[in-house]
Amino acid sequence: MEYGPVIFGMLVVTYGARLSVIALMGDRTMPPGAIRALRFVPPVVLAAIIFPELLRPAGALDISLGNARLLAGIAAAIVAWRRRNTILSIVIGMVLLWLLQGNFT
């Protein structure tokens, strides 16, 4: 299978979806309720990506202290909350995950 047509198709669908909203809205302003609701989209999408990886690392729910991903994620969340530093949060989470999984040989 060639990847070019698939990538081009994805580009057309993505661009089309964005362009349709712009074309439908025109010069109209969005209602305040819609603007408030759209502020929640990025955190919800991020949570939908992250939580399954943290809570179901092997496909089954694991909220034990043996779940290295969950512990590293909690540590990264605490660093993000206290320091407000994205890079530091990522580094702490990744280093802790590496240490907890024992991949330092």
C-alpha positions in Angstrom: 0.0 0.0 0.0 1.3 3.4 -0.8 1.2 6.1 1.9 1.0 9.1 -0.4 -2.7 8.7 -1.2 -3.6 7.9 2.4 -1.8 11.0 3.7 -3.3 13.2 1.0 -6.8 11.8 1.9 -6.2 12.6 5.6 -5.1 16.1 4.6 -8.3 16.7 2.5 -10.5 15.4 5.3 -8.8 17.5 8.0 -8.7 20.6 5.9 -12.3 20.1 4.8 -13.5 19.8 8.3 -11.8 23.0 9.4 -12.8 24.9 6.3 -16.5 23.8 6.7 -16.7 25.4 10.1 -15.0 28.6 8.8 -17.4 28.7 5.8 -20.5 28.1 7.9 -19.6 30.7 10.5 -18.8 33.4 8.0 -18.7 36.8 9.7 -21.0 35.6 12.6 -19.7 35.6 16.1 -19.9 32.5 18.3 -22.3 32.5 21.2 -20.6 33.0 24.6 -21.7 29.5 25.7 -20.0 27.9 22.8 -16.8 29.8 23.4 -16.8 28.7 27.1 -17.4 25.1 26.1 -14.6 25.2 23.5 -12.1 26.1 26.3 -12.6 22.6 27.7 -11.8 20.8 24.5 -7.9 20.7 24.9 -7.9 19.3 28.5 -10.6 16.7 27.6 -8.7 15.5 24.6 -5.5 15.3 26.6 -7.2 13.4 29.3 -8.7 11.0 26.8 -5.3 10.2 25.5 -3.4 10.0 28.8 -5.7 8.3 31.3 -6.1 5.0 29.4 -2.3 4.7 29.2 -1.9 5.4 32.9 -4.8 3.3 34.2 -4.7 0.4 31.7 -1.1 -0.2 30.8 -1.6 -3.9 30.0 -5.2 -3.6 28.8 -6.7 -4.2 32.2 -7.4 -1.6 34.9 -4.4 -1.3 37.3 -4.6 1.3 40.0 -2.0 -0.4 42.3 1.4 0.8 43.5 2.9 -1.6 41.0 1.7 0.4 38.0 4.8 2.4 37.1 3.0 4.5 34.5 0.4 5.6 37.0 3.0 6.6 39.7 5.1 8.5 37.1 2.0 10.2 35.8 1.0 11.3 39.3 4.4 12.6 40.0 4.4 14.6 36.7 1.0 16.0 37.5 2.1 17.2 40.9 5.2 18.8 39.3 3.0 20.5 36.7 0.6 21.7 39.3 3.2 23.1 41.7 5.8 24.4 39.2 3.7 25.2 36.1 6.6 24.0 34.0 5.8 21.7 31.1 9.3 20.6 30.3 10.2 19.9 33.9 6.9 17.8 34.3 7.8 15.7 31.2 11.4 15.2 32.3 10.4 14.2 35.9 7.6 11.9 34.6 9.9 10.2 32.0 12.8 9.8 34.4 10.6 8.4 37.1 9.0 6.0 34.7 12.4 4.8 33.5 13.6 4.2 37.0 10.4 2.5 38.2 10.4 0.1 35.2 14.1 -0.8 35.9 15.3 0.1 32.4 18.7 1.4 33.5 20.9 -1.6 32.7 
